[in-house]
Amino acid sequence: MSASSATPARPFPGAVRTAAAIVTGAAVLAGASLLPQDNALHVSAFVVGLAGKYLAYAMLALAVDLVWGFAGILTLGHAAFFALGGYAMGMYLMRQIGARGVYGNANLPDFMIFLSWHRLPWYWWGSGHFAWALLLVFAVAGLLAGLFGWLAFRSRVSGVYLSIITQALTYALMLAFFQNGLGFGGNNGLTDFKDILGCDLHSPVTRAVLLLGTAGALAASLLAARFVVGGRFGHLLVAVRDAESRTRFLGYRPEQVKLLVWVFSAMIAGLGGALYVAQVGIINPGEFAPANSIESVIWVAVGGRGTLSGAVLGAIIVNVGKTLFTAWLPEFWLYGLGLLFLVTTLFLPQGLMGLRRPAPRRPADEVTPEISRIEGGAA
């Protein structure tokens, strides 16, 4: 896929339509799930949960598309931010179990009692409050992204080296969270959730509301991303991606531009992880696996890199296919995923969105006039 395949000069009308379609589709599914079970239009809780999971994954894909499609940063570690958001929400949900756990302790989660812990670690303080948990969802992902991005971009690490470092980050976190001594449930992670904001997580109404909330969060994230890349900052992202040294010569600081979009995308991924955990009902270190980050890159490539809506579409389509094929032919799913990526790369360089509106091919010598226009000069 060429670097110039995604430019913020497009008006992105599809982002608004996609956001509306997401909310409408979720509302129809949520309403159908509340119908009597003997109704022909009834949708099971299993389908509602799957739909919510797909939308949460779409938020991860959207986050990846922001940094890869527009800033040219091929990240292989965004699953780390997704999982951290999930753990932040999982801490809150664990505290809501209270005395209903196996050991009947209202203050400590079951796994801590099993490991002979006598008090909550300091980083669990306040986790019993939803507002604090929501703050952690954004703060933990944003702070880690900010620290990592500041170190990496300030050192001008880029290309394949940056991709490898991001993969090393999520792998290191996975190994750390496997440790029982860290206080996050070790290999088993956090599970057996019961309530959220006083509502039964297994109730059809709660599941319907969570689906609608996830759809609303995805739609809002999509529109926010469209706003970010559709203006002057979006032009700066493309300029940094296509000609970083020339952009620096014009007086901009590419490392700051990259850092801003990196942190913003990490927060979107963290929110997606939080909504994912509330609907799936479990979070464990496996969510940090580098393979999850690689899959998210495939979702973006299949849907259409640098199109925003394409990333959402790709995440949903690939995950629906994964659900079907792992049920029918589980041993061939990974081969199918690899084949899908190869076919997309060779025959659909613009992804599925390219079938609807192929991007115009531009010669390399058009990069300079584009950057000149960013500065307001003559093309």
Beta strands, then each sheet from edge to edge (+ up, - down):
strand 1: 190-191
strand 2: 195-196
strand 3: 199-200
strand 4: 282-283
sheet 1: 1+ 4-
sheet 2: 2+ 3-
end
